[in-house]
Amino acid sequence: MLFSLSCSLAMLGCPFFNEFLPDPTEVVDTKGEFVEIRMGSNSIEDTLFVRFENKTELYFTDLKAPRLLLHRDTLECITTELLDCRELRSPALPNTRESYWSLRTKDCVDTAYLPIPKPGKSFQRVDKQYDSWVLTEASPGDANSQYELDIQDCGIEIQRIKQKENRWSVLLKLNLCDSTTVTTQFFPLMLRGKVHQKTLSIKDTIWVDSYFDNPYFRFIAELNADENKSNNRVDTILYSHHRKPVYITEIHHCPEDPVPEWVEVYNEGNIALALKDFSFQNRGIIYATENDSIYSKESLILTKDTTAFRAAYSIRDISLKRAALGYLKNASDTLVLLYKNSVMDSVTWSKELGIPCPNGFNPLSQKIENTPGFQGSASHTQKDQKTPFDFKVNTRILSKTASDQSLRVWIESSDSVFVELLSAQGNLLWSQKQSPFNLNWLYIPLREKGSLGAHYIRLSVGHYEKMVGVILRP
């Protein structure tokens, strides 16, 4: 009788248990456990009572969203018109035995008998069936399109990509619905501050084209929010196999103790990219916050032990992050750099490469290299790619009294280049920004700003920089 009552009330719009995560593995149980309840159309205004086994009954009022998520850590849950987030205040959920839940409103009841959990897996109810559960990936607050019925869900995916010279076309395809609107954005990674955005109606499929002429783009397509936000967005980087916006520039797979293994990556583009979106395939994550980025023209060191690396290399201003590299093999191995699960770059080495330990090497030149944190002309040049700028200095020695001579620098660049005059101690004496494609010689006021002795000219684009020493003599 209980079986029939539960099923029939669910079909009439009663609330019912939908998903449980008793034993999370990414975080401790006191942070990650949750219970998800789907609310029915005729019970949203009712007080909802929830009980775990014979413990104290919890009650919830003023429920206005189609889903209620009871979470240990409410900071991990954001309340929206589709989701109501409340604190899970029951005792710790069992990890090694079966358990029992019940809920009730004025007109409805539901129960859930759960088997023994498996670490990291959630119990997902199947098709509103009474006590029919599958173990699957946790989706707190989101509909699971594979198992749930009668949900609002449109999904989007990239079906095909075409490139003609430096223009791109992307074929988008809808899943689980017939039509909706989609917002697309092309961010050209070599044109700072540019973005091309459109909002389009889509029925089944639609082609979208890049507006700018550029070798690689970040592309985002996003649908309106629905009950399953996990498939509402695609976010990827478009690039040809010969041109990579972010790539590996140095690998130290067997350094001399106590130096930890380390890898250097370089951002060729003019746009910073979120570091949390990068990882190493089959190895692990890069430990980054929401605010961490790999910046334009930046060389970033990734290592398992940042403290040991700092002790081994006393280099100021080096960009350094901890990453789960595992153990790189000395004789032969492969390292794959991912961006949002798409391969951005990969490097394979073997004995035939001829890199003896404890040396590191540059994957592009296939030569020994140990220059952490900066790029030389050989280390960051890809096929058909150049350094951010070329420059010449007309003289390295300037007289304080000779009026017929001045210090000048010539710069060739498609980017704005920041030019600075520094003292021998590194103090800033003068600076100016040189605009792109300005092929005039730039005057450096060394006589007016400097003192007798050594000085430095520093030129930079993003995190890429070059320095040259000059001397002011009597």
C-alpha positions as CSV (number, residue, x, y, z in Angstrom):
1,M,0.0,0.0,0.0
2,L,2.8,2.4,0.8
3,F,4.3,1.7,-2.6
4,S,1.1,2.6,-4.4
5,L,0.5,5.7,-2.3
6,S,4.0,7.1,-2.8
7,C,4.0,6.6,-6.6
8,S,0.5,8.0,-7.2
9,L,1.2,11.1,-5.0
10,A,4.5,11.7,-6.9
11,M,2.6,11.7,-10.2
12,L,0.1,14.3,-8.7
13,G,2.9,16.7,-7.9
14,C,4.1,15.7,-4.3
15,P,7.7,16.2,-3.2
16,F,9.9,13.2,-3.2
17,F,13.5,12.3,-2.4
18,N,15.6,12.6,-5.6
19,E,19.4,12.3,-4.8
20,F,21.6,11.5,-1.8
21,L,25.4,11.8,-1.4
22,P,26.3,10.0,1.9
23,D,30.1,9.5,1.3
24,P,31.8,12.3,-0.7
25,T,35.5,11.8,-1.5
26,E,36.5,15.3,-2.8
27,V,35.9,16.8,0.6
28,V,35.2,15.5,4.1
29,D,31.7,14.3,4.9
30,T,30.9,17.3,7.1
31,K,31.4,19.5,4.0
32,G,30.1,17.5,1.1
33,E,27.0,15.4,2.2
34,F,23.7,16.5,0.7
35,V,20.1,15.4,0.2
36,E,18.1,16.7,-2.9
37,I,14.3,16.8,-2.9
38,R,12.1,17.6,-6.0
39,M,9.1,19.7,-5.0
40,G,5.7,19.0,-6.4
41,S,3.5,21.6,-8.1
42,N,0.7,21.3,-5.5
43,S,2.9,21.2,-2.3
44,I,5.3,24.2,-2.6
45,E,3.3,26.3,-0.1
46,D,3.2,23.5,2.5
47,T,5.6,23.0,5.4
48,L,7.9,20.1,4.5
49,F,9.0,17.7,7.3
50,V,12.1,15.6,6.7
51,R,13.4,12.9,9.0
52,F,16.6,10.7,8.9
53,E,15.7,7.4,10.5
54,N,14.5,8.0,14.1
55,K,16.4,11.3,14.5
56,T,14.9,14.7,15.2
57,E,12.5,15.8,12.4
58,L,13.6,18.8,10.3
59,Y,11.0,21.2,8.9
60,F,11.2,23.8,6.1
61,T,8.8,26.6,5.1
62,D,8.5,29.2,2.4
63,L,9.7,26.8,-0.3
64,K,9.3,28.4,-3.7
65,A,11.7,26.6,-6.0
66,P,11.2,23.3,-7.9
67,R,14.2,21.7,-6.0
68,L,15.3,21.8,-2.4
69,L,19.0,21.0,-1.7
70,L,19.9,20.2,1.9
71,H,23.7,20.7,2.0
72,R,26.3,20.5,4.8
73,D,28.1,23.5,3.4
74,T,25.6,26.1,2.3
75,L,28.4,28.2,0.8
76,E,28.6,25.5,-2.0
77,C,25.0,26.1,-2.9
78,I,23.5,29.2,-4.5
79,T,19.7,29.8,-4.2
80,T,18.0,30.7,-7.5
81,E,14.5,30.6,-8.8
82,L,15.1,27.0,-9.7
83,L,16.9,25.9,-6.5
84,D,16.3,26.5,-2.7
85,C,19.4,25.9,-0.6
86,R,19.0,25.0,3.1
87,E,21.4,23.5,5.7
88,L,21.5,19.8,6.3
89,R,21.3,19.6,10.1
90,S,21.0,15.8,10.6
91,P,23.7,13.7,12.2
92,A,26.5,12.3,10.0
93,L,25.1,10.0,7.3
94,P,26.3,6.3,7.5
95,N,29.0,5.1,5.0
96,T,29.0,1.4,5.8
97,R,25.4,0.5,6.3
98,E,21.9,0.9,4.9
99,S,19.8,3.9,5.9
100,Y,16.3,5.1,5.9
101,W,14.6,8.6,5.2
102,S,11.1,9.9,5.2
103,L,9.3,13.1,4.4
104,R,5.8,14.5,4.7
105,T,3.6,17.5,4.0
106,K,-0.1,18.0,4.7
107,D,-1.2,15.7,1.8
108,C,1.9,13.8,0.8
109,V,4.5,11.3,2.1
110,D,7.6,9.7,0.7
111,T,10.3,7.3,2.0
112,A,13.7,6.2,0.8
113,Y,15.5,3.0,1.8
114,L,19.2,3.4,0.7
115,P,21.7,0.5,0.3
116,I,25.3,0.7,1.5
117,P,27.0,3.7,-0.1
118,K,30.0,3.7,-2.4
119,P,32.7,6.4,-1.8
120,G,32.2,9.4,-4.1
121,K,28.9,8.1,-5.7
122,S,25.4,9.5,-5.2
123,F,22.2,7.6,-5.1
124,Q,19.9,8.9,-7.9
125,R,16.2,8.0,-8.0
126,V,15.1,6.5,-11.3
127,D,12.0,7.7,-13.0
128,K,10.2,8.5,-9.7
129,Q,10.1,4.8,-8.9
130,Y,9.6,3.9,-5.3
131,D,13.1,2.9,-3.9
132,S,14.6,2.4,-7.4
133,W,18.1,3.9,-7.1
134,V,21.3,3.9,-9.2
135,L,24.8,4.9,-8.2
136,T,26.1,7.7,-10.3
137,E,28.1,11.0,-10.3
138,A,26.8,13.6,-7.9
139,S,24.8,16.5,-9.3
140,P,23.7,18.6,-6.4
141,G,20.9,21.0,-7.3
142,D,21.0,19.9,-11.0
143,A,18.6,17.6,-12.9
144,N,20.1,14.4,-14.1
145,S,18.8,14.1,-17.7
146,Q,19.6,10.4,-17.9
147,Y,17.3,9.3,-15.0
148,E,14.8,12.1,-14.3
149,L,11.5,12.7,-16.1
150,D,9.5,15.9,-16.7
151,I,12.4,18.4,-16.3
152,Q,13.2,21.7,-18.0
153,D,16.5,20.9,-19.8
154,C,18.2,22.1,-23.0
155,G,21.8,21.1,-23.7
156,I,24.3,22.5,-26.2
157,E,27.4,20.9,-27.8
158,I,29.9,21.6,-30.5
159,Q,29.2,19.2,-33.4
160,R,31.8,20.5,-36.0
161,I,34.5,23.1,-36.3
162,K,35.9,24.6,-39.6
163,Q,38.9,26.9,-40.1
164,K,39.7,28.9,-43.2
165,E,42.9,30.8,-42.8
166,N,42.4,32.8,-39.5
167,R,38.6,32.6,-39.5
168,W,36.6,30.0,-37.6
169,S,33.1,28.5,-38.0
170,V,31.4,26.4,-35.3
171,L,28.4,24.2,-35.7
172,L,26.3,24.1,-32.5
173,K,23.7,21.4,-31.8
174,L,20.9,21.3,-29.3
175,N,20.2,18.3,-27.1
176,L,17.0,17.3,-25.2
177,C,14.9,20.2,-26.7
178,D,13.9,21.5,-30.1
179,S,14.6,25.3,-30.0
180,T,15.8,28.1,-27.7
181,T,18.2,31.0,-27.8
182,V,22.0,30.8,-27.5
183,T,24.5,33.5,-26.7
184,T,27.9,33.1,-28.4
185,Q,31.2,34.9,-27.8
186,F,34.5,34.8,-29.7
187,F,37.5,36.2,-27.8
188,P,40.5,36.6,-30.1
189,L,43.5,35.7,-27.9
190,M,45.9,37.9,-29.9
191,L,43.7,41.0,-29.9
192,R,43.5,42.5,-26.4
193,G,40.1,43.7,-25.3
194,K,38.2,42.5,-28.4
195,V,35.1,40.3,-28.2
196,H,32.4,39.4,-30.7
197,Q,29.0,38.5,-29.1
198,K,25.7,37.4,-30.6
199,T,22.3,36.2,-29.3
200,L,20.7,33.9,-31.8
201,S,17.6,31.6,-32.1
202,I,18.6,28.0,-32.6
203,K,16.5,25.1,-33.9
204,D,18.4,21.8,-33.7
205,T,21.7,23.2,-35.2
206,I,23.2,26.6,-36.2
207,W,26.6,27.7,-37.6
208,V,28.3,30.7,-35.9
209,D,31.3,32.5,-37.4
210,S,34.2,34.5,-35.9
211,Y,34.1,38.1,-36.8
212,F,37.8,38.9,-36.3
213,D,40.8,37.5,-38.2
214,N,42.9,35.7,-35.6
215,P,44.9,32.5,-35.3
216,Y,43.1,31.4,-32.2
217,F,40.1,32.2,-30.1
218,R,38.4,31.4,-26.9
219,F,34.8,30.4,-27.8
220,I,31.8,30.3,-25.4
221,A,28.2,29.3,-26.2
222,E,25.6,29.5,-23.5
223,L,21.9,28.7,-23.1
224,N,19.4,30.2,-20.7
225,A,19.4,28.7,-17.2
226,D,17.3,25.6,-16.7
227,E,17.1,22.6,-14.2
228,N,20.3,21.1,-15.5
229,K,23.0,23.8,-15.8
230,S,25.8,21.3,-16.4
231,N,25.0,21.0,-20.2
232,N,24.1,24.7,-20.8
233,R,27.5,25.9,-21.8
234,V,30.5,25.1,-23.9
235,D,33.8,26.9,-23.3
236,T,36.9,26.0,-25.4
237,I,39.9,27.3,-27.2
238,L,40.0,27.1,-31.0
239,Y,43.4,26.7,-32.5
240,S,45.2,24.8,-35.3
241,H,47.6,22.0,-34.5
242,H,50.5,24.2,-35.5
243,R,49.5,27.1,-33.3
244,K,48.9,26.7,-29.6
245,P,48.1,29.7,-27.4
246,V,49.4,28.0,-24.3
247,Y,52.2,25.4,-24.6
248,I,54.9,23.6,-22.6
249,T,58.3,25.3,-23.0
250,E,60.5,23.4,-20.5
251,I,60.4,20.0,-18.7
252,H,62.7,18.9,-15.9
253,H,61.8,15.2,-15.5
254,C,64.8,14.1,-13.5
255,P,66.5,17.1,-11.7
256,E,69.3,16.6,-9.2
257,D,68.1,16.2,-5.6
258,P,66.7,18.1,-3.7
259,V,65.2,20.0,-6.7
260,P,61.6,18.8,-7.4
261,E,60.4,17.9,-10.9
262,W,59.0,20.9,-12.7
263,V,57.4,22.0,-15.9
264,E,57.2,25.4,-17.5
265,V,54.2,26.6,-19.6
266,Y,53.9,29.8,-21.6
267,N,50.9,31.9,-22.6
268,E,51.5,33.2,-26.2
269,G,48.2,35.1,-26.4
270,N,47.3,38.6,-25.3
271,I,44.5,37.4,-22.9
272,A,44.8,35.9,-19.4
273,L,43.3,32.5,-19.0
274,A,41.9,31.0,-15.8
275,L,44.4,28.6,-14.3
276,K,41.8,26.4,-12.8
277,D,40.7,25.3,-16.3
278,F,44.1,23.7,-17.0
279,S,45.3,20.2,-15.8
280,F,47.6,17.4,-16.7
281,Q,45.8,14.3,-18.2
282,N,45.9,11.2,-16.0
283,R,48.0,13.0,-13.5
284,G,46.1,15.6,-11.6
285,I,45.0,19.2,-11.1
286,I,46.8,22.5,-10.9
287,Y,46.1,23.9,-7.5
288,A,44.5,27.3,-8.3
289,T,41.8,29.5,-7.0
290,E,39.0,31.2,-9.1
291,N,41.3,34.3,-9.3
292,D,44.5,32.6,-10.5
293,S,45.4,33.1,-14.1
294,I,48.2,32.5,-16.6
295,Y,48.7,36.0,-17.9
296,S,49.6,37.3,-21.3
297,K,53.2,36.4,-22.3
298,E,53.7,34.8,-18.9
299,S,56.0,31.9,-18.2
300,L,54.6,29.8,-15.3
301,I,56.4,27.1,-13.4
302,L,54.4,24.1,-12.2
303,T,55.9,21.7,-9.6
304,K,54.8,19.4,-6.8
305,D,56.8,21.2,-4.1
306,T,56.9,25.0,-4.4
307,T,59.0,25.4,-1.2
308,A,61.8,23.1,-2.4
309,F,61.7,24.8,-5.8
310,R,62.1,28.3,-4.2
311,A,65.0,27.0,-2.1
312,A,66.7,25.6,-5.2
313,Y,66.2,28.7,-7.5
314,S,66.6,32.1,-5.9
315,I,64.9,33.9,-8.7
316,R,62.8,37.0,-7.9
317,D,59.3,37.5,-9.4
318,I,59.0,34.0,-10.8
319,S,55.4,32.8,-11.3
320,L,55.0,29.5,-9.5
321,K,52.1,27.1,-8.7
322,R,51.7,23.7,-7.2
323,A,50.5,20.9,-9.6
324,A,49.9,17.2,-9.2
325,L,52.5,16.0,-11.8
326,G,52.9,12.5,-10.3
327,Y,56.4,11.1,-11.0
328,L,57.8,11.8,-14.4
329,K,59.8,8.9,-15.8
330,N,63.4,9.4,-16.7
331,A,63.7,7.1,-19.7
332,S,60.5,7.8,-21.5
333,D,57.1,9.4,-20.7
334,T,54.3,11.6,-22.0
335,L,53.0,14.8,-20.5
336,V,49.6,16.2,-21.7
337,L,48.4,19.7,-20.9
338,L,44.6,20.0,-20.9
339,Y,42.3,23.0,-21.1
340,K,38.7,22.1,-20.0
341,N,39.4,18.5,-21.0
342,S,40.7,19.4,-24.5
343,V,44.3,18.7,-25.3
344,M,46.2,22.0,-25.5
345,D,49.7,20.5,-25.8
346,S,51.6,17.2,-25.4
347,V,55.2,16.3,-25.1
348,T,56.8,12.8,-25.4
349,W,60.4,12.0,-24.6
350,S,62.5,8.8,-24.7
351,K,66.1,7.7,-24.6
352,E,66.4,8.5,-28.3
353,L,65.9,12.2,-27.5
354,G,69.3,12.1,-25.8
355,I,68.6,14.3,-22.8
356,P,70.7,12.8,-19.9
357,C,69.7,13.3,-16.3
358,P,69.7,15.6,-14.4
359,N,69.2,18.0,-17.4
360,G,65.9,19.5,-18.4
361,F,65.0,20.2,-22.0
362,N,63.0,22.4,-24.3
363,P,60.3,20.4,-26.2
364,L,60.4,22.9,-29.1
365,S,64.1,23.0,-29.7
366,Q,64.7,19.4,-28.3
367,K,67.8,20.8,-26.6
368,I,69.0,21.0,-23.0
369,E,67.7,24.1,-21.2
370,N,67.5,25.4,-17.6
371,T,65.9,28.9,-17.7
372,P,63.0,28.8,-15.3
373,G,60.6,31.7,-15.5
374,F,61.6,33.3,-18.8
375,Q,61.7,32.6,-22.5
376,G,64.8,32.8,-24.7
377,S,64.5,33.3,-28.5
378,A,64.8,29.5,-29.0
379,S,62.6,28.4,-26.2
380,H,59.4,30.1,-27.0
381,T,59.4,30.2,-30.8
382,Q,56.9,28.0,-32.5
383,K,56.5,27.4,-36.2
384,D,55.3,30.7,-37.9
385,Q,55.3,32.5,-34.5
386,K,57.6,35.3,-33.2
387,T,58.6,36.9,-30.0
388,P,56.2,39.7,-28.9
389,F,58.7,42.3,-30.1
390,D,62.1,42.9,-31.7
391,F,64.3,45.8,-30.7
392,K,67.6,47.5,-31.2
393,V,69.5,50.0,-29.1
394,N,71.6,52.5,-31.0
395,T,74.4,52.5,-28.4
396,R,75.4,50.8,-25.1
397,I,77.7,53.6,-23.9
398,L,76.7,57.3,-23.7
399,S,78.7,60.3,-22.7
400,K,77.2,62.8,-20.2
401,T,78.8,65.7,-22.0
402,A,78.7,64.7,-25.7
403,S,75.8,66.7,-27.2
404,D,76.0,65.0,-30.6
405,Q,74.9,61.7,-29.2
406,S,71.6,60.4,-27.6
407,L,70.3,57.0,-26.4
408,R,67.5,55.6,-28.5
409,V,65.6,52.3,-28.9
410,W,63.9,51.0,-32.0
411,I,60.9,48.6,-31.5
412,E,59.0,46.4,-33.9
413,S,55.8,45.0,-32.3
414,S,52.1,44.4,-33.0
415,D,51.5,45.1,-29.3
416,S,52.0,48.1,-27.1
417,V,55.5,47.8,-25.5
418,F,56.2,49.3,-22.1
419,V,59.7,50.9,-22.0
420,E,61.4,51.7,-18.7
421,L,64.8,53.2,-17.6
422,L,66.1,51.7,-14.4
423,S,69.1,52.5,-12.2
424,A,71.7,49.9,-11.4
425,Q,69.8,49.2,-8.1
426,G,66.6,48.6,-10.1
427,N,64.9,51.9,-9.3
428,L,62.5,53.3,-11.9
429,L,63.8,56.5,-13.4
430,W,61.5,56.9,-16.5
431,S,58.9,55.0,-18.4
432,Q,56.8,55.3,-21.6
433,K,54.5,53.1,-23.6
434,Q,55.3,52.6,-27.3
435,S,52.3,52.1,-29.5
436,P,52.0,49.1,-31.8
437,F,53.6,49.3,-35.3
438,N,55.5,52.5,-34.4
439,L,58.8,52.1,-36.2
440,N,60.3,55.4,-35.1
441,W,63.3,55.5,-32.8
442,L,62.3,56.2,-29.2
443,Y,64.4,58.7,-27.2
444,I,65.5,57.5,-23.7
445,P,66.4,60.4,-21.4
446,L,69.5,58.8,-19.8
447,R,71.5,62.0,-19.5
448,E,68.6,63.8,-17.8
449,K,67.4,61.0,-15.5
450,G,70.5,58.9,-14.9
451,S,73.8,59.3,-13.0
452,L,77.2,58.2,-13.9
453,G,77.5,54.4,-14.1
454,A,75.4,51.4,-15.2
455,H,71.7,51.5,-16.0
456,Y,69.1,49.2,-17.6
457,I,66.5,49.5,-20.3
458,R,63.6,47.2,-19.7
459,L,61.0,46.4,-22.4
460,S,57.9,44.3,-21.7
461,V,54.6,43.1,-23.1
462,G,52.5,41.4,-20.5
463,H,54.8,39.1,-18.5
464,Y,57.3,38.9,-21.3
465,E,60.3,41.2,-20.9
466,K,63.8,41.9,-22.1
467,M,66.5,43.9,-20.4
468,V,69.7,45.5,-21.8
469,G,72.5,47.3,-19.8
470,V,73.7,50.7,-20.8
471,I,76.4,52.9,-19.3
472,L,76.5,56.7,-18.8
473,R,80.2,57.9,-18.7
474,P,81.6,61.4,-18.0
